[in-house]
Amino acid sequence: MKSIEVGFAPNLDTLDGDALYNYFDNFGHRHAIGCVNWPETFPAKPQASFAILRSKTAIYVDFQVTGRYIRAVNTENLSPVAQDSCVEFFISPTADNYYFNFEFNCIGTVNSSHRRERSNPTRLSADEITRIRRYPSLGTKPFDERDGIHSWRLIVAIPLSIIGLNDADFPATLTGNFYKCGGRTSEPHYLSWSEINSPAPDFHLPTTFGQLIFK
């Protein structure tokens, strides 16, 4: 099983915007989202990576992407952002494969649920989604697909309380995965940090998650 250590940075909660970007530039250890799990049908491989840290109140993930084609059509939360230029973080806080999926397009629109099976999700409430802080380098205005090479970045801060945890629950080892996708871009792709073994694209497989060793 793939694994990474997740550092503890209590001062993250006092930062926003450029200060968060600078903190991750200085202290975030980057990991590639580089597994092309279905190379015959979806061979495209944009450059994608993440860094992850936690504070006393939230999990922070810094996504960075460079690739051809960029799309940001979905503006309503709980809409199918995986069709756009999208990054995702799935995490299981328990040992029984109960997991949360957090999906973001490049302008920070959120689609998120918790579940044990893909077919039976419980969507996050509007209040829970509002509490997820998002810092997209491209801003928040939508746009149709653009050709060319584009680089973008998104930092998200997911409150621990949304996934049923608090600072007293750490250190802890949880499981999760990180993804880059673009289902309706001109080069559809489905990349992951931890390898997925399934016949067709499917990120909702907690048995393929890696270990997240939180300090």
C-alpha positions as CSV (number, residue, x, y, z in Angstrom):
1,M,0.0,0.0,0.0
2,K,1.3,3.4,-0.9
3,S,1.8,5.8,2.0
4,I,2.8,9.4,2.9
5,E,3.3,11.3,6.1
6,V,1.1,14.4,6.6
7,G,2.7,17.1,8.6
8,F,1.1,19.2,11.3
9,A,1.1,23.0,10.8
10,P,-1.0,24.8,13.4
11,N,-0.5,28.3,11.9
12,L,-2.2,27.4,8.7
13,D,-5.6,28.5,10.1
14,T,-4.2,32.1,10.3
15,L,-3.3,32.2,6.6
16,D,-5.2,32.7,3.4
17,G,-4.6,33.5,-0.2
18,D,-1.0,34.3,-1.1
19,A,0.2,33.5,2.4
20,L,-1.1,29.9,2.0
21,Y,0.5,29.6,-1.4
22,N,3.9,30.8,0.0
23,Y,3.6,28.4,3.0
24,F,3.1,25.4,0.8
25,D,5.9,26.6,-1.5
26,N,8.3,26.6,1.4
27,F,7.1,23.7,3.5
28,G,4.8,21.5,1.4
29,H,6.2,18.1,0.2
30,R,4.8,17.4,-3.3
31,H,3.6,14.0,-4.5
32,A,2.7,13.2,-8.1
33,I,-0.8,12.3,-9.3
34,G,0.8,10.2,-12.0
35,C,-0.9,6.8,-12.3
36,V,-2.4,6.4,-15.8
37,N,-4.8,3.6,-14.9
38,W,-6.5,3.0,-18.3
39,P,-3.7,3.8,-20.8
40,E,-5.4,2.2,-23.8
41,T,-8.6,4.2,-23.6
42,F,-7.4,7.3,-21.6
43,P,-3.7,7.8,-22.2
44,A,-3.5,11.6,-21.6
45,K,-1.3,12.5,-18.7
46,P,-1.3,16.2,-17.6
47,Q,1.3,17.0,-14.9
48,A,-0.5,17.0,-11.6
49,S,0.7,16.9,-8.0
50,F,-0.4,17.7,-4.5
51,A,0.9,18.6,-1.1
52,I,-1.1,17.9,2.1
53,L,-0.8,19.3,5.7
54,R,-3.2,19.5,8.6
55,S,-3.9,22.2,11.2
56,K,-5.8,21.8,14.4
57,T,-9.1,22.3,12.6
58,A,-8.7,21.3,8.9
59,I,-6.9,19.3,6.3
60,Y,-5.2,21.5,3.6
61,V,-4.5,20.2,0.1
62,D,-2.5,22.1,-2.4
63,F,-3.1,20.9,-6.0
64,Q,-1.0,22.0,-9.0
65,V,-1.7,21.1,-12.6
66,T,-0.2,21.8,-16.0
67,G,-1.7,20.4,-19.2
68,R,-3.4,20.9,-22.5
69,Y,-7.0,22.1,-22.5
70,I,-8.8,23.6,-19.5
71,R,-12.5,23.8,-18.8
72,A,-14.6,25.3,-16.1
73,V,-18.3,25.1,-17.0
74,N,-19.9,24.0,-13.7
75,T,-20.6,26.8,-11.2
76,E,-23.2,25.2,-8.9
77,N,-21.9,23.2,-6.0
78,L,-22.9,19.5,-6.2
79,S,-22.8,19.7,-10.0
80,P,-20.7,17.3,-12.0
81,V,-17.3,19.1,-11.7
82,A,-15.5,15.9,-12.8
83,Q,-16.5,16.8,-16.4
84,D,-14.3,20.0,-16.1
85,S,-10.6,20.4,-15.3
86,C,-10.9,18.7,-11.9
87,V,-8.9,17.6,-8.9
88,E,-10.2,15.3,-6.2
89,F,-9.4,14.1,-2.7
90,F,-11.1,11.0,-1.2
91,I,-10.6,10.1,2.4
92,S,-11.8,7.3,4.7
93,P,-11.7,8.3,8.4
94,T,-12.7,4.8,9.6
95,A,-11.6,1.2,9.0
96,D,-14.8,0.0,7.3
97,N,-14.3,1.8,3.9
98,Y,-16.7,4.6,4.8
99,Y,-15.4,7.5,2.8
100,F,-15.8,11.1,1.7
101,N,-15.2,12.4,-1.8
102,F,-14.2,16.0,-2.3
103,E,-14.2,17.0,-6.0
104,F,-13.2,20.5,-7.2
105,N,-13.0,22.0,-10.7
106,C,-10.3,24.6,-11.4
107,I,-12.4,27.5,-10.3
108,G,-13.3,25.9,-6.9
109,T,-16.8,24.6,-7.5
110,V,-17.4,21.6,-5.1
111,N,-19.1,18.3,-5.5
112,S,-18.9,16.3,-2.3
113,S,-20.6,13.4,-0.5
114,H,-20.0,10.6,2.0
115,R,-20.9,7.0,1.5
116,R,-20.0,3.3,1.7
117,E,-21.0,2.5,-1.8
118,R,-20.8,4.7,-4.9
119,S,-24.5,4.2,-5.6
120,N,-25.7,5.5,-2.2
121,P,-24.2,8.9,-1.5
122,T,-25.2,11.4,1.1
123,R,-24.5,14.9,-0.3
124,L,-22.8,17.5,1.9
125,S,-25.1,20.3,3.0
126,A,-24.8,23.8,1.7
127,D,-23.5,24.9,5.1
128,E,-20.8,22.2,5.1
129,I,-19.7,23.2,1.6
130,T,-19.5,26.8,2.5
131,R,-17.1,25.9,5.3
132,I,-14.6,24.4,2.8
133,R,-12.2,27.2,2.0
134,R,-11.0,27.3,-1.6
135,Y,-8.2,29.4,-3.2
136,P,-8.2,28.9,-7.0
137,S,-5.4,30.6,-8.9
138,L,-7.7,31.1,-11.9
139,G,-10.4,32.9,-9.9
140,T,-14.1,31.8,-9.8
141,K,-15.6,32.9,-13.1
142,P,-16.6,30.0,-15.4
143,F,-15.3,29.6,-19.0
144,D,-15.7,27.2,-21.9
145,E,-12.8,24.9,-22.9
146,R,-9.6,26.6,-23.9
147,D,-6.9,25.0,-25.9
148,G,-3.2,25.5,-25.2
149,I,-0.9,24.6,-22.3
150,H,-2.3,25.9,-19.0
151,S,-1.0,25.9,-15.4
152,W,-3.3,26.3,-12.4
153,R,-3.4,25.8,-8.7
154,L,-6.0,25.2,-6.1
155,I,-5.6,25.1,-2.3
156,V,-8.5,23.7,-0.3
157,A,-9.1,23.6,3.5
158,I,-11.5,20.9,4.6
159,P,-12.7,21.2,8.2
160,L,-12.0,18.1,10.2
161,S,-15.5,18.3,11.7
162,I,-17.0,17.6,8.3
163,I,-15.4,14.2,8.3
164,G,-16.3,13.6,11.9
165,L,-12.8,14.2,13.4
166,N,-11.1,16.8,15.7
167,D,-7.6,17.6,16.8
168,A,-7.8,15.1,19.7
169,D,-8.1,12.2,17.2
170,F,-4.5,12.8,15.9
171,P,-1.9,11.4,15.4
172,A,-3.8,8.9,13.2
173,T,-3.4,6.8,10.1
174,L,-6.3,7.2,7.7
175,T,-6.6,6.1,4.0
176,G,-7.3,8.1,0.9
177,N,-6.4,8.9,-2.7
178,F,-5.9,11.9,-4.9
179,Y,-7.0,12.3,-8.5
180,K,-6.9,14.5,-11.6
181,C,-9.6,14.1,-14.2
182,G,-11.4,15.9,-17.0
183,G,-14.2,13.8,-18.3
184,R,-15.5,16.2,-21.0
185,T,-12.3,17.9,-22.0
186,S,-10.9,17.3,-25.4
187,E,-8.3,14.9,-23.8
188,P,-10.3,13.1,-21.2
189,H,-8.1,11.6,-18.4
190,Y,-8.4,9.9,-15.1
191,L,-5.1,9.9,-13.1
192,S,-4.6,8.9,-9.5
193,W,-1.9,9.0,-6.8
194,S,-2.5,5.4,-5.6
195,E,-2.9,3.0,-8.4
196,I,-6.4,1.7,-9.3
197,N,-7.1,-1.7,-10.6
198,S,-10.5,-1.8,-12.3
199,P,-11.6,-2.4,-15.9
200,A,-13.0,1.1,-16.4
201,P,-12.5,4.5,-14.7
202,D,-13.8,4.4,-11.1
203,F,-12.4,6.5,-8.3
204,H,-14.9,5.1,-5.8
205,L,-12.8,2.1,-4.7
206,P,-11.6,2.6,-1.1
207,T,-9.7,-0.7,-1.3
208,T,-7.3,1.1,-3.6
209,F,-6.6,4.0,-1.2
210,G,-3.2,4.6,0.2
211,Q,-2.2,5.3,3.8
212,L,-2.2,8.9,5.1
213,I,0.0,9.0,8.2
214,F,-1.1,12.2,10.0
215,K,1.1,13.6,12.7
